[in-house]
Amino acid sequence: MLVVEDDRKRLREMADLLREGATMLAQSCPVCNVPLFRLKSGEVICPSCKRRVVVLKEGEDVGGGRGVGVGVDVRLREVLSRKLAEVIGRIEEVEDEDRLLKLLELARRINELLREV
C-alpha cells in the first residue's frame, strides 16, 4: 500500500509542477527514471529525487563523462559514494590510530558533501 501512496504523491507533485508552468521533458532521471521537468527559470529537476539535473546533448563533456541526460549532481554523487566506500574499506584495514583518525575525518567530510549534493 505504501508504494501506491508514494506513486500518488509523486503524480500530485508532477501535476503541481505542470500547473505552475513547468514543462515535462522526454528525458528521464538517470537515477530513478522519472520524467524530468524544466521549470520556468530554465532549471531542470527530477520531482522524485528532488535534485537539479543538467541535461547534456550527445557528445557534450562534463567532468570526463559523456552521454545524454547525465546529471552533474548525479555524477558527483556517484563519485563521492565510490570514494566513501573506498575510505570505509581502508578504515576497516588500518591499525595506526593517527591514520584511522584522518580516514574518519575524510569519511565525515565526504558524507557531508553527499548530503549537500
LINPE-V750581 format. One record per backbone hydrogen bond with DSSP energy under -0.5 kcal/mol. CO is the residue of the C=O (numbers start at 1). NH is the residue of the N-H. Records with the same first field share a line. If there is no record, write none. Layout:
CO = NH ; NH
This chain:
1 = 5
2 = 6
3 = 7
4 = 8
5 = 9
6 = 10
7 = 11
8 = 12
9 = 13
10 = 14
11 = 15
12 = 16
13 = 17
14 = 18
15 = 19
16 = 20
17 = 22
18 = 21
23 = 38
27 = 36
29 = 33
34 = 29
35 = 47
36 = 25
37 = 39 ; 45
38 = 23
39 = 42
43 = 39
44 = 53
45 = 37 ; 47
46 = 50 ; 51
51 = 46
53 = 55
54 = 56
56 = 69
57 = 60
60 = 67
62 = 65
65 = 62
69 = 71
71 = 75
72 = 76
73 = 77
74 = 78
75 = 79
76 = 80
77 = 81
78 = 82
79 = 83
80 = 84
81 = 85
82 = 86
83 = 87
84 = 88
85 = 89
86 = 90
87 = 91
88 = 92
89 = 93
90 = 93 ; 94
96 = 100
97 = 101
98 = 102
99 = 103
100 = 104
101 = 105
102 = 106
103 = 107
104 = 108
105 = 109
106 = 110
107 = 111
108 = 112
109 = 113
110 = 114
111 = 115
112 = 116
113 = 117
